[in-house]
Amino acid sequence: MGRISDLVDQALKTGYLSLAAEDQLRSLLQVKNTPEELTAFLQLQRAAMEGLVKQESRELAHLQKLPL
């Protein structure tokens, strides 16, 4: 399944978090994690809030709200 830190590293490197990666993160957060993995997740949250990482899910939600 992977590790949270691997998904975070990829998102920070590309500046993008795909739907698939978000789903993986949700699954990984359902189980016990090390403090380092949780710190990596918090780093991703911070980067997303600062606009350094775009989330596919938010982009799709925004597009669905646009008038045709």
N, CA, C and O atoms as a CHARMM CRD file, in Angstrom:
* protein
*
  272
    1    1 MET  N      0.83000  -1.19300   0.00000 PROA 1      0.00000
    2    1 MET  CA     0.00000   0.00000   0.00000 PROA 1      0.00000
    3    1 MET  C      0.87000   1.25000   0.00000 PROA 1      0.00000
    4    1 MET  O      0.46600   2.25800  -0.57900 PROA 1      0.00000
    5    2 GLY  N      2.00800   1.22900   0.60400 PROA 2      0.00000
    6    2 GLY  CA     2.88000   2.39000   0.61300 PROA 2      0.00000
    7    2 GLY  C      2.91800   3.05300   1.97300 PROA 2      0.00000
    8    2 GLY  O      2.38900   2.54400   2.96100 PROA 2      0.00000
    9    3 ARG  N      3.55600   4.19400   1.98700 PROA 3      0.00000
   10    3 ARG  CA     3.68100   4.95100   3.22500 PROA 3      0.00000
   11    3 ARG  C      3.18100   6.36500   2.99400 PROA 3      0.00000
   12    3 ARG  O      3.21400   6.88100   1.87700 PROA 3      0.00000
   13    4 ILE  N      2.72400   6.97000   4.05600 PROA 4      0.00000
   14    4 ILE  CA     2.25800   8.34700   3.98500 PROA 4      0.00000
   15    4 ILE  C      3.38000   9.24600   3.48700 PROA 4      0.00000
   16    4 ILE  O      3.16900  10.08900   2.61600 PROA 4      0.00000
   17    5 SER  N      4.56400   9.06300   4.04000 PROA 5      0.00000
   18    5 SER  CA     5.68200   9.93300   3.66500 PROA 5      0.00000
   19    5 SER  C      6.01500   9.82400   2.17400 PROA 5      0.00000
   20    5 SER  O      6.43400  10.80900   1.56700 PROA 5      0.00000
   21    6 ASP  N      5.83700   8.65700   1.58600 PROA 6      0.00000
   22    6 ASP  CA     6.08400   8.50800   0.14400 PROA 6      0.00000
   23    6 ASP  C      5.07800   9.32200  -0.66500 PROA 6      0.00000
   24    6 ASP  O      5.44800   9.99300  -1.62900 PROA 6      0.00000
   25    7 LEU  N      3.81800   9.26200  -0.27600 PROA 7      0.00000
   26    7 LEU  CA     2.77800  10.03500  -0.96500 PROA 7      0.00000
   27    7 LEU  C      3.00400  11.53100  -0.79000 PROA 7      0.00000
   28    7 LEU  O      2.81400  12.31300  -1.72100 PROA 7      0.00000
   29    8 VAL  N      3.41100  11.91600   0.40800 PROA 8      0.00000
   30    8 VAL  CA     3.67900  13.32600   0.68600 PROA 8      0.00000
   31    8 VAL  C      4.86300  13.81100  -0.14600 PROA 8      0.00000
   32    8 VAL  O      4.80100  14.88000  -0.75300 PROA 8      0.00000
   33    9 ASP  N      5.92800  13.03600  -0.17400 PROA 9      0.00000
   34    9 ASP  CA     7.10000  13.41300  -0.96500 PROA 9      0.00000
   35    9 ASP  C      6.73000  13.62900  -2.42200 PROA 9      0.00000
   36    9 ASP  O      7.16700  14.59800  -3.04300 PROA 9      0.00000
   37   10 GLN  N      5.92900  12.73000  -2.96400 PROA 10     0.00000
   38   10 GLN  CA     5.50800  12.83700  -4.36800 PROA 10     0.00000
   39   10 GLN  C      4.67000  14.08900  -4.59000 PROA 10     0.00000
   40   10 GLN  O      4.86700  14.80500  -5.57100 PROA 10     0.00000
   41   11 ALA  N      3.74000  14.35200  -3.68500 PROA 11     0.00000
   42   11 ALA  CA     2.87500  15.52800  -3.82500 PROA 11     0.00000
   43   11 ALA  C      3.67900  16.81900  -3.71000 PROA 11     0.00000
   44   11 ALA  O      3.44000  17.76600  -4.45900 PROA 11     0.00000
   45   12 LEU  N      4.61500  16.86500  -2.79400 PROA 12     0.00000
   46   12 LEU  CA     5.43800  18.06200  -2.64100 PROA 12     0.00000
   47   12 LEU  C      6.34200  18.26600  -3.85400 PROA 12     0.00000
   48   12 LEU  O      6.60000  19.39600  -4.26700 PROA 12     0.00000
   49   13 LYS  N      6.81000  17.17600  -4.40700 PROA 13     0.00000
   50   13 LYS  CA     7.68900  17.24400  -5.58000 PROA 13     0.00000
   51   13 LYS  C      6.93400  17.74100  -6.81500 PROA 13     0.00000
   52   13 LYS  O      7.44400  18.56500  -7.57400 PROA 13     0.00000
   53   14 THR  N      5.72500  17.23500  -7.00500 PROA 14     0.00000
   54   14 THR  CA     4.94900  17.59400  -8.19500 PROA 14     0.00000
   55   14 THR  C      4.02500  18.79100  -7.97800 PROA 14     0.00000
   56   14 THR  O      3.58700  19.42300  -8.94000 PROA 14     0.00000
   57   15 GLY  N      3.73000  19.10100  -6.71200 PROA 15     0.00000
   58   15 GLY  CA     2.78900  20.18000  -6.42500 PROA 15     0.00000
   59   15 GLY  C      1.35100  19.77100  -6.64600 PROA 15     0.00000
   60   15 GLY  O      0.47300  20.62300  -6.78400 PROA 15     0.00000
   61   16 TYR  N      1.09900  18.45800  -6.68100 PROA 16     0.00000
   62   16 TYR  CA    -0.24300  17.96300  -7.01500 PROA 16     0.00000
   63   16 TYR  C     -0.54900  16.69800  -6.22700 PROA 16     0.00000
   64   16 TYR  O      0.31000  15.83300  -6.05600 PROA 16     0.00000
   65   17 LEU  N     -1.78100  16.60500  -5.75200 PROA 17     0.00000
   66   17 LEU  CA    -2.25100  15.41800  -5.04300 PROA 17     0.00000
   67   17 LEU  C     -3.45400  14.85900  -5.80500 PROA 17     0.00000
   68   17 LEU  O     -4.51600  15.48000  -5.85400 PROA 17     0.00000
   69   18 SER  N     -3.27200  13.69200  -6.39100 PROA 18     0.00000
   70   18 SER  CA    -4.32500  13.08000  -7.20500 PROA 18     0.00000
   71   18 SER  C     -5.41300  12.46300  -6.32600 PROA 18     0.00000
   72   18 SER  O     -5.23700  12.27900  -5.12200 PROA 18     0.00000
   73   19 LEU  N     -6.53700  12.15100  -6.96100 PROA 19     0.00000
   74   19 LEU  CA    -7.61900  11.45700  -6.25100 PROA 19     0.00000
   75   19 LEU  C     -7.13600  10.11400  -5.71200 PROA 19     0.00000
   76   19 LEU  O     -7.47000   9.73000  -4.59100 PROA 19     0.00000
   77   20 ALA  N     -6.35700   9.41100  -6.50800 PROA 20     0.00000
   78   20 ALA  CA    -5.85000   8.10200  -6.08500 PROA 20     0.00000
   79   20 ALA  C     -4.95700   8.23900  -4.85400 PROA 20     0.00000
   80   20 ALA  O     -5.03800   7.42700  -3.93300 PROA 20     0.00000
   81   21 ALA  N     -4.11700   9.25300  -4.83800 PROA 21     0.00000
   82   21 ALA  CA    -3.24100   9.46800  -3.68800 PROA 21     0.00000
   83   21 ALA  C     -4.05300   9.85100  -2.45700 PROA 21     0.00000
   84   21 ALA  O     -3.73900   9.42400  -1.34600 PROA 21     0.00000
   85   22 GLU  N     -5.09500  10.65300  -2.64900 PROA 22     0.00000
   86   22 GLU  CA    -5.96400  11.00900  -1.52500 PROA 22     0.00000
   87   22 GLU  C     -6.63800   9.76900  -0.95000 PROA 22     0.00000
   88   22 GLU  O     -6.73300   9.62000   0.26800 PROA 22     0.00000
   89   23 ASP  N     -7.10000   8.89000  -1.81500 PROA 23     0.00000
   90   23 ASP  CA    -7.72100   7.64400  -1.35400 PROA 23     0.00000
   91   23 ASP  C     -6.72100   6.79400  -0.57100 PROA 23     0.00000
   92   23 ASP  O     -7.05500   6.21900   0.46500 PROA 23     0.00000
   93   24 GLN  N     -5.49500   6.72600  -1.08100 PROA 24     0.00000
   94   24 GLN  CA    -4.46100   5.96700  -0.37400 PROA 24     0.00000
   95   24 GLN  C     -4.18700   6.57400   0.99000 PROA 24     0.00000
   96   24 GLN  O     -4.03800   5.85200   1.97600 PROA 24     0.00000
   97   25 LEU  N     -4.12100   7.88800   1.05200 PROA 25     0.00000
   98   25 LEU  CA    -3.89100   8.55800   2.33800 PROA 25     0.00000
   99   25 LEU  C     -5.00200   8.23800   3.33000 PROA 25     0.00000
  100   25 LEU  O     -4.73600   7.95900   4.49900 PROA 25     0.00000
  101   26 ARG  N     -6.24600   8.27800   2.86100 PROA 26     0.00000
  102   26 ARG  CA    -7.35900   7.94800   3.75100 PROA 26     0.00000
  103   26 ARG  C     -7.20800   6.53300   4.31900 PROA 26     0.00000
  104   26 ARG  O     -7.43300   6.30600   5.50800 PROA 26     0.00000
  105   27 SER  N     -6.83000   5.59900   3.46700 PROA 27     0.00000
  106   27 SER  CA    -6.64300   4.21700   3.92600 PROA 27     0.00000
  107   27 SER  C     -5.49200   4.11300   4.91500 PROA 27     0.00000
  108   27 SER  O     -5.59900   3.44100   5.94100 PROA 27     0.00000
  109   28 LEU  N     -4.40000   4.77800   4.59800 PROA 28     0.00000
  110   28 LEU  CA    -3.22600   4.71500   5.47800 PROA 28     0.00000
  111   28 LEU  C     -3.48500   5.37800   6.83000 PROA 28     0.00000
  112   28 LEU  O     -2.90200   4.98500   7.84000 PROA 28     0.00000
  113   29 LEU  N     -4.34700   6.36600   6.84500 PROA 29     0.00000
  114   29 LEU  CA    -4.64900   7.05400   8.10200 PROA 29     0.00000
  115   29 LEU  C     -5.60800   6.25700   8.99100 PROA 29     0.00000
  116   29 LEU  O     -5.83900   6.62300  10.14300 PROA 29     0.00000
  117   30 GLN  N     -6.16000   5.17700   8.45600 PROA 30     0.00000
  118   30 GLN  CA    -7.06400   4.32600   9.23800 PROA 30     0.00000
  119   30 GLN  C     -6.31400   3.39300  10.19000 PROA 30     0.00000
  120   30 GLN  O     -6.90700   2.82700  11.10800 PROA 30     0.00000
  121   31 VAL  N     -5.02100   3.23800   9.96900 PROA 31     0.00000
  122   31 VAL  CA    -4.22500   2.33400  10.80000 PROA 31     0.00000
  123   31 VAL  C     -3.23500   3.14600  11.62400 PROA 31     0.00000
  124   31 VAL  O     -3.01400   4.33100  11.37400 PROA 31     0.00000
  125   32 LYS  N     -2.65300   2.48800  12.59900 PROA 32     0.00000
  126   32 LYS  CA    -1.67900   3.15600  13.46000 PROA 32     0.00000
  127   32 LYS  C     -0.43900   3.52600  12.64600 PROA 32     0.00000
  128   32 LYS  O      0.06600   2.73000  11.85400 PROA 32     0.00000
  129   33 ASN  N      0.03400   4.74500  12.86000 PROA 33     0.00000
  130   33 ASN  CA     1.20000   5.24600  12.13700 PROA 33     0.00000
  131   33 ASN  C      2.24400   5.75100  13.12000 PROA 33     0.00000
  132   33 ASN  O      1.95100   6.04900  14.27800 PROA 33     0.00000
  133   34 THR  N      3.46500   5.83700  12.62300 PROA 34     0.00000
  134   34 THR  CA     4.54900   6.37500  13.44200 PROA 34     0.00000
  135   34 THR  C      4.39900   7.89600  13.52500 PROA 34     0.00000
  136   34 THR  O      3.73300   8.50500  12.68800 PROA 34     0.00000
  137   35 PRO  N      5.00700   8.48900  14.51500 PROA 35     0.00000
  138   35 PRO  CA     4.97800   9.95600  14.60100 PROA 35     0.00000
  139   35 PRO  C      5.55300  10.61700  13.33900 PROA 35     0.00000
  140   35 PRO  O      5.08700  11.67900  12.92600 PROA 35     0.00000
  141   36 GLU  N      6.54900   9.99600  12.73900 PROA 36     0.00000
  142   36 GLU  CA     7.15200  10.55100  11.52200 PROA 36     0.00000
  143   36 GLU  C      6.15300  10.57600  10.36100 PROA 36     0.00000
  144   36 GLU  O      6.11000  11.53300   9.58800 PROA 36     0.00000
  145   37 GLU  N      5.35800   9.52200  10.24900 PROA 37     0.00000
  146   37 GLU  CA     4.35500   9.47100   9.18300 PROA 37     0.00000
  147   37 GLU  C      3.28000  10.53600   9.40300 PROA 37     0.00000
  148   37 GLU  O      2.83100  11.18000   8.45500 PROA 37     0.00000
  149   38 LEU  N      2.87500  10.71400  10.64600 PROA 38     0.00000
  150   38 LEU  CA     1.86600  11.72900  10.95400 PROA 38     0.00000
  151   38 LEU  C      2.42300  13.13300  10.73100 PROA 38     0.00000
  152   38 LEU  O      1.70000  14.02600  10.29100 PROA 38     0.00000
  153   39 THR  N      3.69200  13.32600  11.03000 PROA 39     0.00000
  154   39 THR  CA     4.33500  14.61300  10.76800 PROA 39     0.00000
  155   39 THR  C      4.36800  14.89100   9.27000 PROA 39     0.00000
  156   39 THR  O      4.14900  16.02600   8.84600 PROA 39     0.00000
  157   40 ALA  N      4.63900  13.87200   8.46800 PROA 40     0.00000
  158   40 ALA  CA     4.63300  14.03100   7.01000 PROA 40     0.00000
  159   40 ALA  C      3.23800  14.44300   6.53900 PROA 40     0.00000
  160   40 ALA  O      3.11200  15.31400   5.67800 PROA 40     0.00000
  161   41 PHE  N      2.20100  13.83400   7.08600 PROA 41     0.00000
  162   41 PHE  CA     0.83300  14.18400   6.71300 PROA 41     0.00000
  163   41 PHE  C      0.53800  15.64100   7.06600 PROA 41     0.00000
  164   41 PHE  O     -0.06900  16.36300   6.27500 PROA 41     0.00000
  165   42 LEU  N      0.96100  16.06600   8.23900 PROA 42     0.00000
  166   42 LEU  CA     0.75800  17.46300   8.64000 PROA 42     0.00000
  167   42 LEU  C      1.50400  18.41600   7.70500 PROA 42     0.00000
  168   42 LEU  O      1.01300  19.50500   7.40700 PROA 42     0.00000
  169   43 GLN  N      2.67500  18.01300   7.24900 PROA 43     0.00000
  170   43 GLN  CA     3.43600  18.80800   6.29100 PROA 43     0.00000
  171   43 GLN  C      2.64800  18.96100   4.98600 PROA 43     0.00000
  172   43 GLN  O      2.62800  20.03700   4.38800 PROA 43     0.00000
  173   44 LEU  N      2.00700  17.88800   4.55500 PROA 44     0.00000
  174   44 LEU  CA     1.19000  17.94200   3.34700 PROA 44     0.00000
  175   44 LEU  C     -0.00800  18.86900   3.54000 PROA 44     0.00000
  176   44 LEU  O     -0.33100  19.66300   2.65700 PROA 44     0.00000
  177   45 GLN  N     -0.65600  18.76800   4.67800 PROA 45     0.00000
  178   45 GLN  CA    -1.79900  19.64600   4.95400 PROA 45     0.00000
  179   45 GLN  C     -1.37700  21.10900   4.91100 PROA 45     0.00000
  180   45 GLN  O     -2.06400  21.94800   4.32800 PROA 45     0.00000
  181   46 ARG  N     -0.26000  21.39800   5.52400 PROA 46     0.00000
  182   46 ARG  CA     0.25100  22.76900   5.54900 PROA 46     0.00000
  183   46 ARG  C      0.55100  23.25300   4.11700 PROA 46     0.00000
  184   46 ARG  O      0.20400  24.37700   3.75300 PROA 46     0.00000
  185   47 ALA  N      1.18600  22.40900   3.32800 PROA 47     0.00000
  186   47 ALA  CA     1.51900  22.78300   1.95300 PROA 47     0.00000
  187   47 ALA  C      0.25100  23.03400   1.13500 PROA 47     0.00000
  188   47 ALA  O      0.21300  23.95100   0.31500 PROA 47     0.00000
  189   48 ALA  N     -0.77000  22.23600   1.35300 PROA 48     0.00000
  190   48 ALA  CA    -2.03600  22.42400   0.63600 PROA 48     0.00000
  191   48 ALA  C     -2.69500  23.74200   1.05800 PROA 48     0.00000
  192   48 ALA  O     -3.20900  24.47300   0.21100 PROA 48     0.00000
  193   49 MET  N     -2.68300  24.04400   2.33600 PROA 49     0.00000
  194   49 MET  CA    -3.28200  25.28700   2.81600 PROA 49     0.00000
  195   49 MET  C     -2.53500  26.50500   2.29100 PROA 49     0.00000
  196   49 MET  O     -3.13700  27.55900   2.08100 PROA 49     0.00000
  197   50 GLU  N     -1.23400  26.37000   2.07900 PROA 50     0.00000
  198   50 GLU  CA    -0.42300  27.48200   1.57800 PROA 50     0.00000
  199   50 GLU  C     -0.44300  27.56800   0.05800 PROA 50     0.00000
  200   50 GLU  O      0.16300  28.46700  -0.52500 PROA 50     0.00000
  201   51 GLY  N     -1.14100  26.63300  -0.58400 PROA 51     0.00000
  202   51 GLY  CA    -1.25100  26.65600  -2.03700 PROA 51     0.00000
  203   51 GLY  C     -0.06300  26.04800  -2.76400 PROA 51     0.00000
  204   51 GLY  O      0.06700  26.19700  -3.97900 PROA 51     0.00000
  205   52 LEU  N      0.79900  25.36800  -2.03000 PROA 52     0.00000
  206   52 LEU  CA     1.97400  24.74400  -2.64300 PROA 52     0.00000
  207   52 LEU  C      1.63600  23.41300  -3.29400 PROA 52     0.00000
  208   52 LEU  O      2.35600  22.94800  -4.17700 PROA 52     0.00000
  209   53 VAL  N      0.53400  22.79700  -2.85800 PROA 53     0.00000
  210   53 VAL  CA     0.06900  21.52900  -3.42200 PROA 53     0.00000
  211   53 VAL  C     -1.39800  21.69300  -3.78900 PROA 53     0.00000
  212   53 VAL  O     -2.21900  22.05800  -2.94700 PROA 53     0.00000
  213   54 LYS  N     -1.71700  21.42600  -5.02300 PROA 54     0.00000
  214   54 LYS  CA    -3.11500  21.46500  -5.47800 PROA 54     0.00000
  215   54 LYS  C     -3.70700  20.06100  -5.33100 PROA 54     0.00000
  216   54 LYS  O     -3.02700  19.05300  -5.52500 PROA 54     0.00000
  217   55 GLN  N     -4.99000  20.03000  -4.98400 PROA 55     0.00000
  218   55 GLN  CA    -5.69000  18.75900  -4.81300 PROA 55     0.00000
  219   55 GLN  C     -6.67500  18.56300  -5.96000 PROA 55     0.00000
  220   55 GLN  O     -7.51600  19.41900  -6.23300 PROA 55     0.00000
  221   56 GLU  N     -6.55000  17.42700  -6.61600 PROA 56     0.00000
  222   56 GLU  CA    -7.44900  17.12000  -7.72300 PROA 56     0.00000
  223   56 GLU  C     -8.90100  17.18200  -7.27600 PROA 56     0.00000
  224   56 GLU  O     -9.74800  17.69000  -8.01100 PROA 56     0.00000
  225   57 SER  N     -9.20200  16.67800  -6.09300 PROA 57     0.00000
  226   57 SER  CA   -10.59400  16.66200  -5.61800 PROA 57     0.00000
  227   57 SER  C    -11.15700  18.07100  -5.49600 PROA 57     0.00000
  228   57 SER  O    -12.32500  18.30000  -5.81100 PROA 57     0.00000
  229   58 ARG  N    -10.35100  19.00400  -5.04800 PROA 58     0.00000
  230   58 ARG  CA   -10.82700  20.38900  -4.92000 PROA 58     0.00000
  231   58 ARG  C    -10.99800  21.04400  -6.29200 PROA 58     0.00000
  232   58 ARG  O    -11.92000  21.83200  -6.50100 PROA 58     0.00000
  233   59 GLU  N    -10.11600  20.71400  -7.20900 PROA 59     0.00000
  234   59 GLU  CA   -10.25200  21.25300  -8.55800 PROA 59     0.00000
  235   59 GLU  C    -11.53200  20.74700  -9.21700 PROA 59     0.00000
  236   59 GLU  O    -12.24600  21.50900  -9.86900 PROA 59     0.00000
  237   60 LEU  N    -11.81700  19.46700  -9.04500 PROA 60     0.00000
  238   60 LEU  CA   -13.03900  18.89600  -9.61900 PROA 60     0.00000
  239   60 LEU  C    -14.28200  19.49600  -8.97400 PROA 60     0.00000
  240   60 LEU  O    -15.26100  19.78200  -9.66300 PROA 60     0.00000
  241   61 ALA  N    -14.25000  19.68600  -7.66500 PROA 61     0.00000
  242   61 ALA  CA   -15.38700  20.27200  -6.96600 PROA 61     0.00000
  243   61 ALA  C    -15.62300  21.69500  -7.45500 PROA 61     0.00000
  244   61 ALA  O    -16.76600  22.11500  -7.63600 PROA 61     0.00000
  245   62 HSD  N    -14.54700  22.43000  -7.66500 PROA 62     0.00000
  246   62 HSD  CA   -14.67100  23.80700  -8.16100 PROA 62     0.00000
  247   62 HSD  C    -15.27200  23.81200  -9.56400 PROA 62     0.00000
  248   62 HSD  O    -16.14300  24.62800  -9.86500 PROA 62     0.00000
  249   63 LEU  N    -14.81800  22.91800 -10.40600 PROA 63     0.00000
  250   63 LEU  CA   -15.34000  22.85400 -11.77900 PROA 63     0.00000
  251   63 LEU  C    -16.82300  22.50400 -11.80900 PROA 63     0.00000
  252   63 LEU  O    -17.56100  23.00200 -12.65900 PROA 63     0.00000
  253   64 GLN  N    -17.26100  21.66000 -10.89700 PROA 64     0.00000
  254   64 GLN  CA   -18.66800  21.26700 -10.84800 PROA 64     0.00000
  255   64 GLN  C    -19.56400  22.42000 -10.42900 PROA 64     0.00000
  256   64 GLN  O    -20.75400  22.41500 -10.74300 PROA 64     0.00000
  257   65 LYS  N    -19.02200  23.40700  -9.72800 PROA 65     0.00000
  258   65 LYS  CA   -19.82100  24.53100  -9.25900 PROA 65     0.00000
  259   65 LYS  C    -19.89200  25.66400 -10.27400 PROA 65     0.00000
  260   65 LYS  O    -20.70700  26.57600 -10.13000 PROA 65     0.00000
  261   66 LEU  N    -19.04000  25.61300 -11.30800 PROA 66     0.00000
  262   66 LEU  CA   -19.04100  26.66100 -12.31900 PROA 66     0.00000
  263   66 LEU  C    -20.30600  26.58400 -13.16800 PROA 66     0.00000
  264   66 LEU  O    -20.74700  25.49000 -13.51900 PROA 66     0.00000
  265   67 PRO  N    -20.89300  27.72900 -13.50300 PROA 67     0.00000
  266   67 PRO  CA   -22.06600  27.70600 -14.37800 PROA 67     0.00000
  267   67 PRO  C    -21.66600  27.32800 -15.79500 PROA 67     0.00000
  268   67 PRO  O    -20.55600  27.61700 -16.24300 PROA 67     0.00000
  269   68 LEU  N    -22.58000  26.68400 -16.48400 PROA 68     0.00000
  270   68 LEU  CA   -22.31400  26.27100 -17.86500 PROA 68     0.00000
  271   68 LEU  C    -22.63800  27.34900 -18.84800 PROA 68     0.00000
  272   68 LEU  O    -22.47000  27.15700 -20.05300 PROA 68     0.00000
